[in-house]
Amino acid sequence: MKLDRKEILAALETITIAGEGKNMVESGAVKNVLTFGNEVVVDLVISTPAMHIKKRAEDDIKKLIHDKFSSDAMVKVNIKVETPEQNPNQIKGKAIPGISNIIAVASGKGGVGKSTVTANLAVSLAKMGFKVGVLDADIYGPSMPIMFDVENEKPLSIEVDGKSKMKPIESYEIKLLSIGFFTSPSQAVIWRGPMAAKALNQMIFDAAWGELDFMLIDLPPGTGDIHLSIMQSLPITGAVVVSTPQAVALADAKKGVSMFLSDSINVPVLGIIENMAYFTPEELPNNKYYIFGKEGAKDLAADLNVPFLGEVPLVQSIREAGDYGRPAALQTASVIENVFEAITRNVVQETVNRNESLPPTEAIKITTMAGCSAVKK
């Protein structure tokens, strides 16, 4: 029996590939049908690499041809998998109305000063005129309540549009939420990943954040469940990675950058900040001692082709300020204020650069550096 190509093509319109709404001809999956006497060759392109999907498509085509045309037909199905190209500017997660930019501050390794940098970035942004919020996502080691001198505060419940919402704690004109507000200082948080993710989602979506130019998210060290939950929950504008210059910290920082740039997460890295870059004794203000190595994070940024946002020296007053609940960047006319202001300006500029390539559906974006305070709707 001679098989007719057009009849076979029409018959294939009755088959749907699993997971797709249209039949395989209408969806464009069938690229070609060739007949040679009693032989049929079907070229198929699908977007799912799953073996069972491919096997089912092949079996459905063979069964259709055998049942409808010829049980003796020799049927060959060539299947090619082509995954749709991902948009590098794709916004993931559910946006929070009123929040323009969400910056994740991360570190591959613990103890590199990520939370200290987050607190001082927030203060510097607020001093520049931005409306700022900080979400302490370090569920197992929250430190923002101490750094902002609000460890005894408790968020109140307020009604917004008929719904009960948490009101973030405010300190130094910055809105804060942390799991530390809901536990005692001596209480360990012993939660599995799903419980931690649920708590985070409540602080994100059940809070009255209001209008914010920047939300900074202080992530826990490493690359784990919390990071994935945050990336799935929110449209992260970009990430900032903090590291010290020493090799062991840089190795972990490299993993952190790799996590954000991976295909599955695909969050732009705004840059790397080097903390504890050098030590300058008060009595020798012109001397620099590179205790943890010299310019390691700067070199890493160059190697990974991501911006270097600046370096923070190892200064006793930064640690003291954090312990006393008054971030060092609040010190007016000080070297530390200038250091964090310069780094913050770089973060803002990289956010501007990032937002120039965002999809047009992005409602609010920073459009200018003009005094580091102009945000356009």
KOLGUGU-31286 format. One record per residue (C-alpha): residue number from 1; residue in one letter; x, y, z. Coordinates in steps of 0.1 Angstrom, whole numbers, plus 5000, padded with zeros to 4 digits. Layout:
N
+-----+---+------+------+------+
!   k ! r !   px !   py !   pz !
+-----+---+------+------+------+
! NUM ! a !    X !    Y !    Z !
...
+-----+---+------+------+------+
//
This chain:
377
+-----+---+------+------+------+
!   k ! r !   px !   py !   pz !
+-----+---+------+------+------+
!   1 ! m ! 5000 ! 5000 ! 5000 !
!   2 ! k ! 5013 ! 5034 ! 4990 !
!   3 ! l ! 5011 ! 5059 ! 5018 !
!   4 ! d ! 5000 ! 5095 ! 5011 !
!   5 ! r ! 5020 ! 5122 ! 5029 !
!   6 ! k ! 4991 ! 5147 ! 5030 !
!   7 ! e ! 4968 ! 5121 ! 5046 !
!   8 ! i ! 4993 ! 5113 ! 5072 !
!   9 ! l ! 4999 ! 5149 ! 5080 !
!  10 ! a ! 4962 ! 5155 ! 5084 !
!  11 ! a ! 4960 ! 5124 ! 5107 !
!  12 ! l ! 4988 ! 5138 ! 5129 !
!  13 ! e ! 4965 ! 5167 ! 5138 !
!  14 ! t ! 4946 ! 5143 ! 5161 !
!  15 ! i ! 4977 ! 5138 ! 5183 !
!  16 ! t ! 4988 ! 5162 ! 5211 !
!  17 ! i ! 5022 ! 5161 ! 5227 !
!  18 ! a ! 5019 ! 5158 ! 5265 !
!  19 ! g ! 5021 ! 5192 ! 5282 !
!  20 ! e ! 5012 ! 5212 ! 5251 !
!  21 ! g ! 4977 ! 5225 ! 5244 !
!  22 ! k ! 4978 ! 5223 ! 5205 !
!  23 ! n ! 4981 ! 5192 ! 5183 !
!  24 ! m ! 5016 ! 5184 ! 5171 !
!  25 ! v ! 5010 ! 5199 ! 5136 !
!  26 ! e ! 4994 ! 5231 ! 5148 !
!  27 ! s ! 5021 ! 5236 ! 5174 !
!  28 ! g ! 5048 ! 5232 ! 5148 !
!  29 ! a ! 5063 ! 5201 ! 5163 !
!  30 ! v ! 5060 ! 5182 ! 5131 !
!  31 ! k ! 5087 ! 5195 ! 5109 !
!  32 ! n ! 5085 ! 5171 ! 5080 !
!  33 ! v ! 5067 ! 5139 ! 5068 !
!  34 ! l ! 5083 ! 5118 ! 5041 !
!  35 ! t ! 5069 ! 5086 ! 5025 !
!  36 ! f ! 5088 ! 5060 ! 5004 !
!  37 ! g ! 5063 ! 5033 ! 4994 !
!  38 ! n ! 5055 ! 5015 ! 5027 !
!  39 ! e ! 5080 ! 5036 ! 5047 !
!  40 ! v ! 5072 ! 5067 ! 5067 !
!  41 ! v ! 5096 ! 5091 ! 5082 !
!  42 ! v ! 5084 ! 5118 ! 5107 !
!  43 ! d ! 5107 ! 5146 ! 5119 !
!  44 ! l ! 5095 ! 5159 ! 5152 !
!  45 ! v ! 5108 ! 5188 ! 5173 !
!  46 ! i ! 5097 ! 5190 ! 5210 !
!  47 ! s ! 5106 ! 5214 ! 5238 !
!  48 ! t ! 5107 ! 5188 ! 5266 !
!  49 ! p ! 5137 ! 5165 ! 5270 !
!  50 ! a ! 5118 ! 5141 ! 5293 !
!  51 ! m ! 5123 ! 5106 ! 5280 !
!  52 ! h ! 5087 ! 5095 ! 5287 !
!  53 ! i ! 5074 ! 5124 ! 5267 !
!  54 ! k ! 5095 ! 5115 ! 5237 !
!  55 ! k ! 5086 ! 5078 ! 5240 !
!  56 ! r ! 5049 ! 5086 ! 5242 !
!  57 ! a ! 5051 ! 5109 ! 5211 !
!  58 ! e ! 5069 ! 5082 ! 5191 !
!  59 ! d ! 5045 ! 5054 ! 5202 !
!  60 ! d ! 5014 ! 5076 ! 5194 !
!  61 ! i ! 5026 ! 5083 ! 5159 !
!  62 ! k ! 5034 ! 5047 ! 5151 !
!  63 ! k ! 5001 ! 5035 ! 5165 !
!  64 ! l ! 4982 ! 5061 ! 5145 !
!  65 ! i ! 4998 ! 5051 ! 5112 !
!  66 ! h ! 4995 ! 5014 ! 5118 !
!  67 ! d ! 4959 ! 5016 ! 5128 !
!  68 ! k ! 4947 ! 5042 ! 5103 !
!  69 ! f ! 4968 ! 5034 ! 5072 !
!  70 ! s ! 4988 ! 5001 ! 5073 !
!  71 ! s ! 4998 ! 4977 ! 5100 !
!  72 ! d ! 5028 ! 4967 ! 5079 !
!  73 ! a ! 5041 ! 5003 ! 5075 !
!  74 ! m ! 5077 ! 5009 ! 5085 !
!  75 ! v ! 5076 ! 5040 ! 5107 !
!  76 ! k ! 5106 ! 5059 ! 5118 !
!  77 ! v ! 5102 ! 5089 ! 5141 !
!  78 ! n ! 5132 ! 5113 ! 5144 !
!  79 ! i ! 5128 ! 5134 ! 5176 !
!  80 ! k ! 5149 ! 5165 ! 5183 !
!  81 ! v ! 5147 ! 5185 ! 5215 !
!  82 ! e ! 5149 ! 5223 ! 5213 !
!  83 ! t ! 5143 ! 5241 ! 5246 !
!  84 ! p ! 5130 ! 5276 ! 5241 !
!  85 ! e ! 5156 ! 5303 ! 5245 !
!  86 ! q ! 5153 ! 5320 ! 5279 !
!  87 ! n ! 5151 ! 5357 ! 5280 !
!  88 ! p ! 5181 ! 5370 ! 5300 !
!  89 ! n ! 5159 ! 5399 ! 5313 !
!  90 ! q ! 5131 ! 5377 ! 5325 !
!  91 ! i ! 5116 ! 5388 ! 5357 !
!  92 ! k ! 5110 ! 5360 ! 5381 !
!  93 ! g ! 5087 ! 5358 ! 5410 !
!  94 ! k ! 5057 ! 5379 ! 5421 !
!  95 ! a ! 5064 ! 5416 ! 5423 !
!  96 ! i ! 5055 ! 5436 ! 5454 !
!  97 ! p ! 5035 ! 5467 ! 5445 !
!  98 ! g ! 5054 ! 5499 ! 5453 !
!  99 ! i ! 5089 ! 5484 ! 5455 !
! 100 ! s ! 5111 ! 5495 ! 5426 !
! 101 ! n ! 5143 ! 5476 ! 5431 !
! 102 ! i ! 5151 ! 5444 ! 5451 !
! 103 ! i ! 5188 ! 5438 ! 5457 !
! 104 ! a ! 5200 ! 5405 ! 5472 !
! 105 ! v ! 5232 ! 5408 ! 5493 !
! 106 ! a ! 5249 ! 5375 ! 5495 !
! 107 ! s ! 5282 ! 5358 ! 5504 !
! 108 ! g ! 5294 ! 5323 ! 5497 !
! 109 ! k ! 5311 ! 5321 ! 5531 !
! 110 ! g ! 5299 ! 5332 ! 5566 !
! 111 ! g ! 5318 ! 5357 ! 5587 !
! 112 ! v ! 5328 ! 5380 ! 5558 !
! 113 ! g ! 5307 ! 5410 ! 5570 !
! 114 ! k ! 5277 ! 5406 ! 5546 !
! 115 ! s ! 5251 ! 5418 ! 5571 !
! 116 ! t ! 5274 ! 5447 ! 5582 !
! 117 ! v ! 5277 ! 5457 ! 5545 !
! 118 ! t ! 5239 ! 5454 ! 5540 !
! 119 ! a ! 5232 ! 5476 ! 5570 !
! 120 ! n ! 5256 ! 5503 ! 5559 !
! 121 ! l ! 5244 ! 5502 ! 5523 !
! 122 ! a ! 5208 ! 5507 ! 5535 !
! 123 ! v ! 5219 ! 5537 ! 5556 !
! 124 ! s ! 5239 ! 5552 ! 5528 !
! 125 ! l ! 5209 ! 5548 ! 5504 !
! 126 ! a ! 5186 ! 5565 ! 5529 !
! 127 ! k ! 5210 ! 5594 ! 5533 !
! 128 ! m ! 5210 ! 5599 ! 5496 !
! 129 ! g ! 5172 ! 5603 ! 5497 !
! 130 ! f ! 5160 ! 5569 ! 5487 !
! 131 ! k ! 5132 ! 5551 ! 5505 !
! 132 ! v ! 5148 ! 5518 ! 5518 !
! 133 ! g ! 5137 ! 5486 ! 5533 !
! 134 ! v ! 5157 ! 5457 ! 5546 !
! 135 ! l ! 5145 ! 5421 ! 5548 !
! 136 ! d ! 5167 ! 5399 ! 5570 !
! 137 ! a ! 5165 ! 5366 ! 5552 !
! 138 ! d ! 5192 ! 5350 ! 5574 !
! 139 ! i ! 5166 ! 5329 ! 5592 !
! 140 ! y ! 5191 ! 5309 ! 5613 !
! 141 ! g ! 5213 ! 5339 ! 5622 !
! 142 ! p ! 5194 ! 5371 ! 5621 !
! 143 ! s ! 5215 ! 5402 ! 5630 !
! 144 ! m ! 5196 ! 5432 ! 5617 !
! 145 ! p ! 5176 ! 5438 ! 5649 !
! 146 ! i ! 5210 ! 5442 ! 5668 !
! 147 ! m ! 5226 ! 5463 ! 5640 !
! 148 ! f ! 5197 ! 5488 ! 5640 !
! 149 ! d ! 5193 ! 5488 ! 5678 !
! 150 ! v ! 5157 ! 5474 ! 5676 !
! 151 ! e ! 5162 ! 5439 ! 5690 !
! 152 ! n ! 5134 ! 5444 ! 5716 !
! 153 ! e ! 5108 ! 5457 ! 5690 !
! 154 ! k ! 5079 ! 5437 ! 5678 !
! 155 ! p ! 5061 ! 5444 ! 5645 !
! 156 ! l ! 5025 ! 5456 ! 5649 !
! 157 ! s ! 4995 ! 5444 ! 5629 !
! 158 ! i ! 4978 ! 5471 ! 5608 !
! 159 ! e ! 4949 ! 5469 ! 5583 !
! 160 ! v ! 4957 ! 5477 ! 5547 !
! 161 ! d ! 4928 ! 5476 ! 5521 !
! 162 ! g ! 4908 ! 5454 ! 5544 !
! 163 ! k ! 4937 ! 5429 ! 5551 !
! 164 ! s ! 4958 ! 5425 ! 5582 !
! 165 ! k ! 4995 ! 5432 ! 5575 !
! 166 ! m ! 5027 ! 5434 ! 5595 !
! 167 ! k ! 5041 ! 5469 ! 5599 !
! 168 ! p ! 5079 ! 5468 ! 5595 !
! 169 ! i ! 5100 ! 5482 ! 5623 !
! 170 ! e ! 5116 ! 5516 ! 5614 !
! 171 ! s ! 5151 ! 5527 ! 5624 !
! 172 ! y ! 5172 ! 5555 ! 5609 !
! 173 ! e ! 5144 ! 5560 ! 5583 !
! 174 ! i ! 5148 ! 5523 ! 5571 !
! 175 ! k ! 5120 ! 5497 ! 5573 !
! 176 ! l ! 5131 ! 5464 ! 5587 !
! 177 ! l ! 5117 ! 5429 ! 5591 !
! 178 ! s ! 5135 ! 5400 ! 5605 !
! 179 ! i ! 5128 ! 5366 ! 5621 !
! 180 ! g ! 5147 ! 5380 ! 5650 !
! 181 ! f ! 5117 ! 5402 ! 5659 !
! 182 ! f ! 5096 ! 5370 ! 5665 !
! 183 ! t ! 5121 ! 5350 ! 5686 !
! 184 ! s ! 5140 ! 5356 ! 5718 !
! 185 ! p ! 5178 ! 5364 ! 5714 !
! 186 ! s ! 5187 ! 5330 ! 5730 !
! 187 ! q ! 5162 ! 5310 ! 5710 !
! 188 ! a ! 5176 ! 5288 ! 5682 !
! 189 ! v ! 5155 ! 5286 ! 5650 !
! 190 ! i ! 5153 ! 5249 ! 5643 !
! 191 ! w ! 5133 ! 5247 ! 5611 !
! 192 ! r ! 5134 ! 5227 ! 5579 !
! 193 ! g ! 5136 ! 5245 ! 5546 !
! 194 ! p ! 5098 ! 5246 ! 5539 !
! 195 ! m ! 5091 ! 5262 ! 5573 !
! 196 ! a ! 5118 ! 5288 ! 5567 !
! 197 ! a ! 5105 ! 5296 ! 5533 !
! 198 ! k ! 5069 ! 5300 ! 5546 !
! 199 ! a ! 5082 ! 5325 ! 5573 !
! 200 ! l ! 5100 ! 5344 ! 5546 !
! 201 ! n ! 5070 ! 5346 ! 5524 !
! 202 ! q ! 5050 ! 5360 ! 5552 !
! 203 ! m ! 5075 ! 5387 ! 5559 !
! 204 ! i ! 5076 ! 5395 ! 5521 !
! 205 ! f ! 5040 ! 5394 ! 5511 !
! 206 ! d ! 5021 ! 5399 ! 5544 !
! 207 ! a ! 5039 ! 5431 ! 5553 !
! 208 ! a ! 5030 ! 5467 ! 5546 !
! 209 ! w ! 5063 ! 5478 ! 5530 !
! 210 ! g ! 5047 ! 5507 ! 5513 !
! 211 ! e ! 5066 ! 5526 ! 5487 !
! 212 ! l ! 5103 ! 5517 ! 5485 !
! 213 ! d ! 5130 ! 5526 ! 5460 !
! 214 ! f ! 5152 ! 5498 ! 5473 !
! 215 ! m ! 5146 ! 5466 ! 5492 !
! 216 ! l ! 5178 ! 5450 ! 5504 !
! 217 ! i ! 5177 ! 5413 ! 5512 !
! 218 ! d ! 5203 ! 5401 ! 5536 !
! 219 ! l ! 5207 ! 5364 ! 5525 !
! 220 ! p ! 5223 ! 5337 ! 5546 !
! 221 ! p ! 5257 ! 5325 ! 5537 !
! 222 ! g ! 5261 ! 5297 ! 5511 !
! 223 ! t ! 5238 ! 5286 ! 5483 !
! 224 ! g ! 5208 ! 5268 ! 5497 !
! 225 ! d ! 5170 ! 5265 ! 5502 !
! 226 ! i ! 5166 ! 5301 ! 5514 !
! 227 ! h ! 5183 ! 5315 ! 5483 !
! 228 ! l ! 5161 ! 5294 ! 5460 !
! 229 ! s ! 5130 ! 5304 ! 5478 !
! 230 ! i ! 5138 ! 5341 ! 5475 !
! 231 ! m ! 5146 ! 5338 ! 5438 !
! 232 ! q ! 5113 ! 5320 ! 5432 !
! 233 ! s ! 5093 ! 5344 ! 5453 !
! 234 ! l ! 5106 ! 5378 ! 5441 !
! 235 ! p ! 5117 ! 5396 ! 5409 !
! 236 ! i ! 5153 ! 5402 ! 5421 !
! 237 ! t ! 5168 ! 5432 ! 5403 !
! 238 ! g ! 5203 ! 5421 ! 5409 !
! 239 ! a ! 5227 ! 5406 ! 5435 !
! 240 ! v ! 5257 ! 5420 ! 5453 !
! 241 ! v ! 5283 ! 5395 ! 5466 !
! 242 ! v ! 5305 ! 5403 ! 5496 !
! 243 ! s ! 5338 ! 5387 ! 5502 !
! 244 ! t ! 5371 ! 5392 ! 5521 !
! 245 ! p ! 5403 ! 5390 ! 5500 !
! 246 ! q ! 5415 ! 5357 ! 5514 !
! 247 ! a ! 5415 ! 5326 ! 5491 !
! 248 ! v ! 5391 ! 5305 ! 5511 !
! 249 ! a ! 5364 ! 5332 ! 5511 !
! 250 ! l ! 5370 ! 5340 ! 5474 !
! 251 ! a ! 5364 ! 5303 ! 5465 !
! 252 ! d ! 5330 ! 5305 ! 5481 !
! 253 ! a ! 5322 ! 5339 ! 5467 !
! 254 ! k ! 5329 ! 5325 ! 5432 !
! 255 ! k ! 5303 ! 5298 ! 5439 !
! 256 ! g ! 5278 ! 5326 ! 5450 !
! 257 ! v ! 5283 ! 5345 ! 5417 !
! 258 ! s ! 5279 ! 5312 ! 5398 !
! 259 ! m ! 5246 ! 5305 ! 5415 !
! 260 ! f ! 5231 ! 5338 ! 5405 !
! 261 ! l ! 5243 ! 5335 ! 5369 !
! 262 ! s ! 5232 ! 5299 ! 5365 !
! 263 ! d ! 5206 ! 5293 ! 5338 !
! 264 ! s ! 5180 ! 5281 ! 5364 !
! 265 ! i ! 5183 ! 5313 ! 5385 !
! 266 ! n ! 5196 ! 5339 ! 5360 !
! 267 ! v ! 5199 ! 5370 ! 5383 !
! 268 ! p ! 5223 ! 5397 ! 5372 !
! 269 ! v ! 5252 ! 5403 ! 5395 !
! 270 ! l ! 5256 ! 5440 ! 5401 !
! 271 ! g ! 5291 ! 5435 ! 5415 !
! 272 ! i ! 5314 ! 5423 ! 5443 !
! 273 ! i ! 5324 ! 5442 ! 5474 !
! 274 ! e ! 5356 ! 5435 ! 5492 !
! 275 ! n ! 5353 ! 5437 ! 5530 !
! 276 ! m ! 5382 ! 5438 ! 5555 !
! 277 ! a ! 5404 ! 5448 ! 5525 !
! 278 ! y ! 5432 ! 5462 ! 5546 !
! 279 ! f ! 5440 ! 5475 ! 5581 !
! 280 ! t ! 5452 ! 5510 ! 5588 !
! 281 ! p ! 5462 ! 5518 ! 5625 !
! 282 ! e ! 5449 ! 5551 ! 5638 !
! 283 ! e ! 5485 ! 5561 ! 5648 !
! 284 ! l ! 5497 ! 5553 ! 5613 !
! 285 ! p ! 5470 ! 5567 ! 5590 !
! 286 ! n ! 5492 ! 5564 ! 5558 !
! 287 ! n ! 5499 ! 5527 ! 5563 !
! 288 ! k ! 5479 ! 5498 ! 5549 !
! 289 ! y ! 5483 ! 5462 ! 5561 !
! 290 ! y ! 5467 ! 5436 ! 5540 !
! 291 ! i ! 5459 ! 5410 ! 5567 !
! 292 ! f ! 5437 ! 5388 ! 5546 !
! 293 ! g ! 5454 ! 5393 ! 5513 !
! 294 ! k ! 5455 ! 5421 ! 5488 !
! 295 ! e ! 5428 ! 5429 ! 5462 !
! 296 ! g ! 5416 ! 5393 ! 5461 !
! 297 ! a ! 5379 ! 5402 ! 5455 !
! 298 ! k ! 5389 ! 5429 ! 5430 !
! 299 ! d ! 5408 ! 5403 ! 5410 !
! 300 ! l ! 5379 ! 5378 ! 5413 !
! 301 ! a ! 5355 ! 5405 ! 5399 !
! 302 ! a ! 5379 ! 5410 ! 5369 !
! 303 ! d ! 5382 ! 5372 ! 5364 !
! 304 ! l ! 5344 ! 5367 ! 5364 !
! 305 ! n ! 5338 ! 5399 ! 5344 !
! 306 ! v ! 5315 ! 5414 ! 5369 !
! 307 ! p ! 5318 ! 5450 ! 5384 !
! 308 ! f ! 5340 ! 5457 ! 5414 !
! 309 ! l ! 5319 ! 5479 ! 5436 !
! 310 ! g ! 5347 ! 5489 ! 5461 !
! 311 ! e ! 5366 ! 5479 ! 5492 !
! 312 ! v ! 5358 ! 5484 ! 5529 !
! 313 ! p ! 5388 ! 5486 ! 5553 !
! 314 ! l ! 5391 ! 5467 ! 5585 !
! 315 ! v ! 5382 ! 5493 ! 5610 !
! 316 ! q ! 5373 ! 5488 ! 5647 !
! 317 ! s ! 5346 ! 5515 ! 5646 !
! 318 ! i ! 5326 ! 5495 ! 5620 !
! 319 ! r ! 5324 ! 5465 ! 5643 !
! 320 ! e ! 5316 ! 5487 ! 5673 !
! 321 ! a ! 5289 ! 5506 ! 5654 !
! 322 ! g ! 5272 ! 5474 ! 5644 !
! 323 ! d ! 5273 ! 5461 ! 5680 !
! 324 ! y ! 5259 ! 5493 ! 5694 !
! 325 ! g ! 5231 ! 5494 ! 5668 !
! 326 ! r ! 5242 ! 5524 ! 5649 !
! 327 ! p ! 5257 ! 5516 ! 5615 !
! 328 ! a ! 5291 ! 5532 ! 5608 !
! 329 ! a ! 5279 ! 5550 ! 5577 !
! 330 ! l ! 5258 ! 5573 ! 5599 !
! 331 ! q ! 5291 ! 5589 ! 5611 !
! 332 ! t ! 5291 ! 5622 ! 5593 !
! 333 ! a ! 5323 ! 5635 ! 5578 !
! 334 ! s ! 5341 ! 5603 ! 5585 !
! 335 ! v ! 5363 ! 5581 ! 5563 !
! 336 ! i ! 5338 ! 5552 ! 5567 !
! 337 ! e ! 5309 ! 5574 ! 5556 !
! 338 ! n ! 5329 ! 5583 ! 5525 !
! 339 ! v ! 5338 ! 5546 ! 5518 !
! 340 ! f ! 5302 ! 5534 ! 5520 !
! 341 ! e ! 5289 ! 5564 ! 5501 !
! 342 ! a ! 5313 ! 5556 ! 5472 !
! 343 ! i ! 5303 ! 5519 ! 5472 !
! 344 ! t ! 5266 ! 5527 ! 5474 !
! 345 ! r ! 5269 ! 5551 ! 5444 !
! 346 ! n ! 5284 ! 5522 ! 5425 !
! 347 ! v ! 5256 ! 5499 ! 5435 !
! 348 ! v ! 5230 ! 5525 ! 5423 !
! 349 ! q ! 5249 ! 5531 ! 5391 !
! 350 ! e ! 5250 ! 5494 ! 5383 !
! 351 ! t ! 5213 ! 5492 ! 5391 !
! 352 ! v ! 5207 ! 5520 ! 5366 !
! 353 ! n ! 5227 ! 5501 ! 5340 !
! 354 ! r ! 5207 ! 5469 ! 5348 !
! 355 ! n ! 5174 ! 5486 ! 5345 !
! 356 ! e ! 5182 ! 5500 ! 5311 !
! 357 ! s ! 5178 ! 5464 ! 5298 !
! 358 ! l ! 5147 ! 5454 ! 5317 !
! 359 ! p ! 5115 ! 5445 ! 5298 !
! 360 ! p ! 5091 ! 5475 ! 5292 !
! 361 ! t ! 5066 ! 5459 ! 5315 !
! 362 ! e ! 5087 ! 5469 ! 5345 !
! 363 ! a ! 5066 ! 5496 ! 5361 !
! 364 ! i ! 5092 ! 5516 ! 5380 !
! 365 ! k ! 5129 ! 5519 ! 5374 !
! 366 ! i ! 5158 ! 5541 ! 5383 !
! 367 ! t ! 5166 ! 5563 ! 5353 !
! 368 ! t ! 5193 ! 5587 ! 5365 !
! 369 ! m ! 5221 ! 5592 ! 5390 !
! 370 ! a ! 5212 ! 5629 ! 5394 !
! 371 ! g ! 5223 ! 5634 ! 5430 !
! 372 ! c ! 5215 ! 5597 ! 5435 !
! 373 ! s ! 5180 ! 5605 ! 5444 !
! 374 ! a ! 5159 ! 5606 ! 5413 !
! 375 ! v ! 5135 ! 5577 ! 5408 !
! 376 ! k ! 5111 ! 5578 ! 5379 !
! 377 ! k ! 5078 ! 5560 ! 5376 !
+-----+---+------+------+------+
//
